[in-house]
Amino acid sequence: MLFIIRDMKHVVLYSQPGCPPCTAAKHFFKARNVEFEYKDVQADPVALKELLALNSRSTPTIKVGEEVMIGFDPEKLETMLAGQVSGK
């Protein structure tokens, strides 16, 4: 499947070491050539504050533009990215 990027939203992955769903989310983005910012909430206190401000206390928490997903749901993430990625 070929993806055409349009109006790319900023994608942030709040993660921590040893989190299998976080690793799955990273592979999901890389397999689809989606650029994302990785923030380690264990190592970065600012990232942890951002995570808490999103009303989340768990990883992965994924932010696509202004939409937030707590946990990793590939189908929902596809929908969140659909506004910026069109399959052809």
Phi and psi restraints in degrees (value plus and minus 20) as a CYANA .aco file:
   2 LEU   PHI    -118.1   -78.1
   2 LEU   PSI     112.8   152.8
   3 PHE   PHI    -130.3   -90.3
   3 PHE   PSI     114.6   154.6
   4 ILE   PHI    -129.0   -89.0
   4 ILE   PSI     104.1   144.1
   5 ILE   PHI    -107.5   -67.5
   5 ILE   PSI     109.9   149.9
   6 ARG   PHI    -151.6  -111.6
   6 ARG   PSI     114.1   154.1
   7 ASP   PHI      21.0    61.0
   7 ASP   PSI      40.7    80.7
   8 MET   PHI     -77.3   -37.3
   8 MET   PSI     102.9   142.9
   9 LYS   PHI    -102.6   -62.6
   9 LYS   PSI     131.7   171.7
  10 HIS   PHI     -91.9   -51.9
  10 HIS   PSI     106.8   146.8
  11 VAL   PHI    -132.2   -92.2
  11 VAL   PSI     108.3   148.3
  12 VAL   PHI    -145.0  -105.0
  12 VAL   PSI     112.5   152.5
  13 LEU   PHI    -132.0   -92.0
  13 LEU   PSI      91.0   131.0
  14 TYR   PHI    -108.2   -68.2
  14 TYR   PSI     103.1   143.1
  15 SER   PHI    -163.1  -123.1
  15 SER   PSI     158.8   198.8
  16 GLN   PHI    -176.1  -136.1
  16 GLN   PSI     135.4   175.4
  17 PRO   PHI     -80.5   -40.5
  17 PRO   PSI     126.0   166.0
  18 GLY   PHI      56.9    96.9
  18 GLY   PSI       0.4    40.4
  19 CYS   PHI    -127.9   -87.9
  19 CYS   PSI      79.9   119.9
  20 PRO   PHI     -76.7   -36.7
  20 PRO   PSI     -62.0   -22.0
  21 PRO   PHI     -85.0   -45.0
  21 PRO   PSI     -48.5    -8.5
  22 CYS   PHI     -86.2   -46.2
  22 CYS   PSI     -62.7   -22.7
  23 THR   PHI     -82.9   -42.9
  23 THR   PSI     -60.9   -20.9
  24 ALA   PHI     -82.4   -42.4
  24 ALA   PSI     -60.3   -20.3
  25 ALA   PHI     -84.8   -44.8
  25 ALA   PSI     -61.3   -21.3
  26 LYS   PHI     -81.0   -41.0
  26 LYS   PSI     -64.7   -24.7
  27 HIS   PHI     -84.1   -44.1
  27 HIS   PSI     -58.6   -18.6
  28 PHE   PHI     -76.5   -36.5
  28 PHE   PSI     -70.4   -30.4
  29 PHE   PHI     -84.7   -44.7
  29 PHE   PSI     -64.9   -24.9
  30 LYS   PHI     -84.9   -44.9
  30 LYS   PSI     -58.9   -18.9
  31 ALA   PHI     -85.2   -45.2
  31 ALA   PSI     -44.6    -4.6
  32 ARG   PHI    -125.7   -85.7
  32 ARG   PSI     -10.8    29.2
  33 ASN   PHI      33.9    73.9
  33 ASN   PSI      18.9    58.9
  34 VAL   PHI    -114.1   -74.1
  34 VAL   PSI      99.9   139.9
  35 GLU   PHI     -92.3   -52.3
  35 GLU   PSI     118.3   158.3
  36 PHE   PHI    -167.3  -127.3
  36 PHE   PSI     135.0   175.0
  37 GLU   PHI    -118.8   -78.8
  37 GLU   PSI     107.8   147.8
  38 TYR   PHI    -118.5   -78.5
  38 TYR   PSI     106.8   146.8
  39 LYS   PHI    -145.9  -105.9
  39 LYS   PSI      99.1   139.1
  40 ASP   PHI    -108.8   -68.8
  40 ASP   PSI      88.5   128.5
  41 VAL   PHI     -93.9   -53.9
  41 VAL   PSI     -35.0     5.0
  42 GLN   PHI     -99.5   -59.5
  42 GLN   PSI     -59.8   -19.8
  43 ALA   PHI    -110.5   -70.5
  43 ALA   PSI     -41.5    -1.5
  44 ASP   PHI    -140.1  -100.1
  44 ASP   PSI      85.3   125.3
  45 PRO   PHI     -82.7   -42.7
  45 PRO   PSI     -48.9    -8.9
  46 VAL   PHI     -87.7   -47.7
  46 VAL   PSI     -62.2   -22.2
  47 ALA   PHI     -82.3   -42.3
  47 ALA   PSI     -59.4   -19.4
  48 LEU   PHI     -83.2   -43.2
  48 LEU   PSI     -61.6   -21.6
  49 LYS   PHI     -82.7   -42.7
  49 LYS   PSI     -60.7   -20.7
  50 GLU   PHI     -82.0   -42.0
  50 GLU   PSI     -63.9   -23.9
  51 LEU   PHI     -79.0   -39.0
  51 LEU   PSI     -67.5   -27.5
  52 LEU   PHI     -83.9   -43.9
  52 LEU   PSI     -55.3   -15.3
  53 ALA   PHI     -86.1   -46.1
  53 ALA   PSI     -41.5    -1.5
  54 LEU   PHI    -107.2   -67.2
  54 LEU   PSI     -10.1    29.9
  55 ASN   PHI      41.3    81.3
  55 ASN   PSI      17.6    57.6
  56 SER   PHI    -145.9  -105.9
  56 SER   PSI     127.8   167.8
  57 ARG   PHI    -149.3  -109.3
  57 ARG   PSI      -5.1    34.9
  58 SER   PHI    -154.7  -114.7
  58 SER   PSI     141.3   181.3
  59 THR   PHI    -141.3  -101.3
  59 THR   PSI     129.1   169.1
  60 PRO   PHI     -98.3   -58.3
  60 PRO   PSI     127.6   167.6
  61 THR   PHI    -140.2  -100.2
  61 THR   PSI     110.3   150.3
  62 ILE   PHI    -141.7  -101.7
  62 ILE   PSI     111.8   151.8
  63 LYS   PHI    -137.2   -97.2
  63 LYS   PSI     103.5   143.5
  64 VAL   PHI    -139.5   -99.5
  64 VAL   PSI      86.4   126.4
  65 GLY   PHI      42.8    82.8
  65 GLY   PSI    -139.2   -99.2
  66 GLU   PHI    -122.6   -82.6
  66 GLU   PSI     -22.3    17.7
  67 GLU   PHI    -104.9   -64.9
  67 GLU   PSI     122.6   162.6
  68 VAL   PHI    -145.0  -105.0
  68 VAL   PSI     114.9   154.9
  69 MET   PHI    -141.3  -101.3
  69 MET   PSI     108.0   148.0
  70 ILE   PHI    -122.3   -82.3
  70 ILE   PSI     100.7   140.7
  71 GLY   PHI      76.9   116.9
  71 GLY   PSI    -195.6  -155.6
  72 PHE   PHI    -145.6  -105.6
  72 PHE   PSI      92.3   132.3
  73 ASP   PHI    -146.2  -106.2
  73 ASP   PSI      81.1   121.1
  74 PRO   PHI     -75.3   -35.3
  74 PRO   PSI     -60.4   -20.4
  75 GLU   PHI     -85.8   -45.8
  75 GLU   PSI     -64.4   -24.4
  76 LYS   PHI     -85.3   -45.3
  76 LYS   PSI     -58.1   -18.1
  77 LEU   PHI     -85.2   -45.2
  77 LEU   PSI     -58.9   -18.9
  78 GLU   PHI     -76.5   -36.5
  78 GLU   PSI     -63.6   -23.6
  79 THR   PHI     -84.7   -44.7
  79 THR   PSI     -62.4   -22.4
  80 MET   PHI     -82.0   -42.0
  80 MET   PSI     -57.9   -17.9
  81 LEU   PHI    -100.3   -60.3
  81 LEU   PSI     -34.7     5.3
  82 ALA   PHI     -78.9   -38.9
  82 ALA   PSI     -50.0   -10.0
  83 GLY   PHI     -87.5   -47.5
  83 GLY   PSI     -39.1     0.9
  84 GLN   PHI    -135.8   -95.8
  84 GLN   PSI     -35.9     4.1
  85 VAL   PHI    -144.8  -104.8
  85 VAL   PSI     110.0   150.0
  86 SER   PHI    -139.9   -99.9
  86 SER   PSI     106.2   146.2
  87 GLY   PHI    -102.9   -62.9
  87 GLY   PSI     122.9   162.9
